[in-house]
Structure formats: C-alpha cells, structure tokens
Amino acid sequence: MAELEGNCLIGQSGGPTAVINASIAGAITEALNHECIEEIYGCLNGVLGILNEDLIDLAEESQQTIRALEYTPGSALGTCRHKLKKQQEYERVLEVFKAHNIRYFFYAGGNDSQDTADKISKLAQEQGYELRVIGIPKTIDNDLPVTDHCPGYGSVIKYVATTIREVACDNESMGQHDLVSIVEVMGRSAGWIAAGASLAKRREFPSDPPHLIYLPEVAFSTEKFVEDVQRVLKKEKYCMIVVGEGLVDADGNYVATASSQTDAFGHAQLGGIGDYLKGLVESKVGVKARSARLGIAQRAASHCMSATDAEEAFSAGQAAVKVAVEGVTDKMITILRGESDAYTFETGLAPLSDIANGVKKLPLDWINEDGVSMNFQYVKYAQPLIQGEVEIPHERGLPELARLRKLRVDRLLAAYEG
C-alpha cells in the first residue's frame, strides 16, 4: 500500500492511568521515525480539543520531556468524558482534520473512546477522506474486550496490593478481634481492581489480608456479609475488606452511588460503598470499623508503577503508529500474552467495533466458592503484570514529572459554536 502523507493527531480520553502518557511517548517516538508523518499534533482534552481546534505541536517538545512522560501519571494532553452525539459534532471533527491535513488519528482510551474513534473513522470513509484511525488501549478497570489486559491495570493493582500490605501492618498492631478495615477501590462494572488486592497475600501466610473481597460479579447479600465478617473476627485480630465501587445486589442495582446523576455516557456516579459497609459493620456486627476510599490516588501512583505495565503501554503507542503507516485502520492495539511459562507479550489488533462499549467481566471460575476470595488462576494471570519498578528522578525529595510546553497550532477555522 502506498504511503499516506500528512499529519498525525494524538489524543487521550476518559480516566487517566499511571502509564497512559507512556503510550503517548511511544506514539510520538515512533512517529518521528516516519517521513510520511509530517507534523505530530496533540489535541487538548480529547475530542473537545478537536471541536475547539485546540491543538498543540508535540514535535516541539524536548526529548527529555517525551522521555519523562514514560513515568508521569495523569493525561498530559488533558482528557474529557464528552460524548459526540450530534452529527454536527462529527462533521466538525472532520472539518478540523481536513483543515490540518490530519491523516493519522491515534486515540488512547477505554470502551467509550474506542466507540468515538470508530464513528469518526466511519464518517471519514463515507466522505471519501483518507484517514487511518488506531485506538490505543487504556483503562485501570481492565474491562476492554479482546485484549488480554489493558495498560494501566498492572500499575493500579500493584498500588492496591501494596497499600493493603502497608495498612495491614497498622491494623495488626491495633486490632483485638474487634477492628474492621474497609478499602474501597474503583471498578464500575467489573471486579478486576478489587481482585488485584488478593496479590497482597503471601503463600506462607494464607490468612493474610485482604480477608474478604467483594466484587461486582458476585451479588451482595447483607446477611452473608455480616456472617463473613463475624467468621473472620473469630479467628483474626482484625478483618480487612476490599470492595469494588460497582458492587450490586441480587437485582443488579448498585448498592451505593455517590449521586443520582449520570455522566455524558450514561454511567452512574459511583462511590460510597465503603462507608455503606462501615455502617453495616457498626450496626449489625457491633465493632468499630474504618473506611478508606483510595479514589484517584490509585490511578495516579507513579511511585508504584509496574515496569511491565509501563513497557507495554509504550509498546502499544509505538505499535499504533507502525500499523497505521503500514496501512491499517479501524483497529485497536491489543496485548497478547505469550504461551511460555516465563511471561512475554506482543501486540496485536482488534476491530474498533469489537471494543466499543463492550465490557469484559472477571471470569467467575477465578473466584473461589466463598465468593470473597480469588483462586490460583487469577494470581497466575495477574502476578506477572505487577513486576518491576520504574526509576523516577527526584528533585528535593519529590518526583520530577513531565509537563508539556503545549505550543499551540494556529487555528485555521472559525470558532465552533455547537
């Protein structure tokens, strides 16, 4: 296939991860190797930046800054949760692409973001505008279909499992069969993050925390919960619980929500399940309880970044550019696990339409019959993803993280008034 000459545009969308910027660094690094890619642009705040023609010149960033992106959390380009709904918005995206000769579009995001990329690509095809669109996987929730796992997941569960081990030391010193400690983690529709807490257990100490893990895949029962806590406290000085924010009851309703409002994609605003369980412990078990909500700290903890995760994220960005230059479009990069005993990976491809709006649940056969612990199959899956530490330079005792200069690209169109 003949080379397609033009500019590329890179964007980020949805919730950040500890390694999403590593993917951007990989894409920029690879794009600089191809003469057919003339300019390397970034859109600020995802599709909102495209609508507002708010673009920056990534080729003007220093190589030192690009390298620093590999260990900098958050979304360096800015992000959004804006859903393109009106045809007018899609038309505006293509108008901006045409004005700036964007021929390659790389979008790092989760389920909804890949749906957006897919629809943009389809409109370009309808209009006969040659454009290659490649999705870069991202989500700490690890719930994208097809790919073995998602960049961002290894780092978040490394942080969660580390936190459990650290907090357990505190609980061990304080508990006298009368302390319940609850840690609430993210996970809207699947229990991948909560399951990751099980990695904190040491083989030689099977009673290590977390003692109970509550997952969205297992319907919550108040009666069973009380029995579970009482059972643990009879044997242990304290009971440590990890719960996913998306916990549901037998009817499929969220047990706790932070608000009755939904976001642009119709998702409920979750949060508060930890406090809800705390109330149950104090009222029905009759012992003191503490609740900690890790919140955004779990997706921004670069000090707990997995080296394996960072490497895979960078490789996903590189692969996106490579396949696009080769003529591939309408695909998302996937992570494929090697078949040998020693962990290896390579990148693959999946149609954007297979990813868009889908959800990969935690396999039920990875959950023990008690419904509150994980078996060896999950550990075998997750353990390799948290391996290795990333060396981060420090200045005056604190991490020295990247910050883009964000040199603006001149606007060529009238302001968007949609």
Secondary structure, 3 states (H helix, E strand, C coil): CCCCCEEEEEEECCCCCCCHHHHHHHHHHHHCCCCCEEEEEEECCHHHHHHCCCEEEHHHCCHHHHHHHHHCCCCCCCCCCCCCCCHHHHHHHHHHHHHCCEEEEEEEECHHHHHHHHHHHHHHHHCCCCCEEEEEECCCCCCCCCCCCCCCHHHHHHHHHHHHHHHHHHHHHHCCCCEEEEEEECCCCCCHHHHHHHHHCECCECCCCCCEEECCCCCCCHHHHHHHHHHHHHHCCEEEEEEECCCECCCCCECCEEEEEECCCCCEEECCHHHHHHHHHHHHHCCEEEEEECCCHHHHCHHHCEHHHHHHHHHHHHHHHHHHHCCCCCEEEEEEECCCCCCCEEEEEEEHHHHCCCCCCCCHHHECCCCCCECHHHHHHHHHHHCCECCCCEECCEECCCCCCCCECCCCCCCCCC
